[in-house]
Amino acid sequence: MLFLSTACTGVPTIPDAPKALADYDAPDWVLKGAGAYSDEKGKAFFGVGSATGIKNYSLQRTIADDRARGDLAKVFEFYVTSLTKGYQASTTSGDFKTSNEEQNAEVALKVVVHSTLRGVTIIEHFEIPERREFLSLARLDYDAFKKNVEANETFKKLPEKVREDIKQRADKLHEEMEEAVEDLFAEDYDY
């Protein structure tokens, strides 16, 4: 009898299902995730990082911050790839006599944009003690990014028309990405 009562107490119970992030009254950025959208300061690129179950608070925060920067880099990589593809598509349909100039511009575009990731800052944190989770929000200001691009020596060497085309495509692409994030956020959370 004693053996049976001891054996029954050792049976593990099934834990409750974890709550969704929305149930923790998380800020919008936690629910939206990474992307290109606007905040009270204007247009920007954002990345969200998370660190869970790390006892050392400083280490957990550092890891979440680094993951947010990494997440922002993924958003930026998508942005650069899309911008380059859009540029290629528009130039391919043009005059093929200028293809060498266009290829040089594509290479320059990649170099210029990748060199302007400086200025990423961690602007917000959110902690969920119950889940031992710490989240960080990284932000890269769009206007600062554009200024970095325009000040870049490689960008300055491009023909004026090419520079203007790139700037216009950059603005349009950011708007499209922002709309996509807002549409997805509205669908998922019916706000």
N, C-alpha and C positions, 0 to 999 in steps of 0.2 A: 504494500500500500504506500509506504514511504517512498519507494522507488518510483511509482507511478506519479505521485504528486510532484516529485522533483522533476521528472521528465516533462510533465505538462507545462511547468513554469519556464522551461528552456525553449519552448516553441516561439520562434520569432513572429512578431506581429507585422503586418503590412503597413508601412508608413503612409501617411496622407500624401496625396498627390501634391507636388509643388505648386505654389500659386503662380499665376501669370504675372509678368512684370507690371501690367496695368493695375493689378490688385494691390500693389505697394504704393500707390499714388506717386508713381514715378513721373519725373518731368517729361515733357514732350520729346526732348532729344533722345531719351533712353528708348522710347517707343519707336521713334522715327528711324533711329540708327544713322549710319553714315550716308552722306550724299552731298549734293550741291543745293543749297537753299539759302533763304534770307533770314536774318534775325534782326534785332533792334538796331544793330550797327550796320546793316546792309548785307550785300551778297557775300557768300563765303563758301568754302568747302569744309565739311565736317567729317570727323571719324570718331567712333565710339570704341572704347576698350574696356575689358572686364577682367578682373582677377578674383578668383574664388578660393576660399579655404586656406589662405596663407595667414599664419599666426602673427608674423612680424608685420605690423601695420605699415611701416615705412616701405618695406619691400613690396607689399601688396599694392600700395599706391603707385610706386615706381613702375611696377609691371603693368598696371592698368593704364597709366599714362603712356608708356611705351607702346602698348597695344593700340591705344587710340591713335597715336601718331602713325603706326603701321596701317591701321584701317583707313586713315585719311590718305595715306600714300596709295592704297588700292583704288580709292575713289578718284584720285588725281590721275592715276595710270589709265583708268577707264576714260576720263575726260581727255587726256592727251591722245589716246588711241582714237577716240571718236573725232576729235578735232583734226587729227592727221588724215583719217579716212575721208572726212568731209572735204578737206582741202584737196586730197587726191582725186576724189570724184569730180569736183568742180573743175580742176585743171585738166583732167583727162578728156573732158568733153570739149575743151577749148582747142586752140591751135597747137598741133603737135610739133611745130617748129620751135616752140618755147619749152619743150619737155626737159631739156638739160637744166634750164633755169628753175623749172618747177621742182625737179628732183633735188637740186641744191637747196631750194626753199624748204622742202619737206625735211631734209636732214637738219637744217638750221632750226626749224620749228621744234623738232624733238630735243635738240641740244638746249635751246633757249628755255623751253617749258620745264624740262627736268632740272635745270639749274636754278629755278625760281621757287623751290619748295621751302626756302628759308622763311622764317616768320611764323611757323606753326607754333601756336600756344595752346596750353591746356587751360580752358576757361571755366570748367565746372566739374564738380564731382557729385556722385550720388552713392549712398551706401545702403545696403540691405543687410542689417546685422543678422536677421533670422537665417539668411542664406550664406552668411559670411562672404558676401560679394561686394566688391567696390568697383564702381564704374567711373570712367573719365571721358570728358568731351574735349577733343582737339579741334582747333579752328585755324583756318588759313584765310585771311581776308582777301576777297576777290580784287578789290581796288589796289591793294598792296602788291598782289600777284601781277596785275597788269602793269603797274609801274616798274616792277622788277624786270618784266619782259621787255618793256619799252627802253629801259636803261641798258639792257644787255647789248654788248658790242656786236655779237653775231646777228642779233635782230636788226640792229641799225644798218648793217651791210646789205640787208635785203632791199629789193626795189620797193618804192613807196606803195605801189598798188598791192603788192604782196603783203606788206605790213598791214595795210588797211583791211584787206580781205581776212587776214588772220584775226585781227581785233574784232571785226564784225562777227565772224564765225564763233569766236570765243564767247561773246555776249549771248548770241543766239543759243549756243549749246548749253550755257549755264541756265538760261531760262527754261529750256526743254527738260533738263535734269531736275530743276526745281519743281516743275509741273508734275513730273513723274513721281517724285517723292511725295508731294502733296496728295496726288491722286491715290497712291498706294496707302498712305497714312489714313486718308478719309475712308477708303474701302475697308481697311482692316479694323478700324476703331470707331467708325460711324460717328465722328465728331462734327 
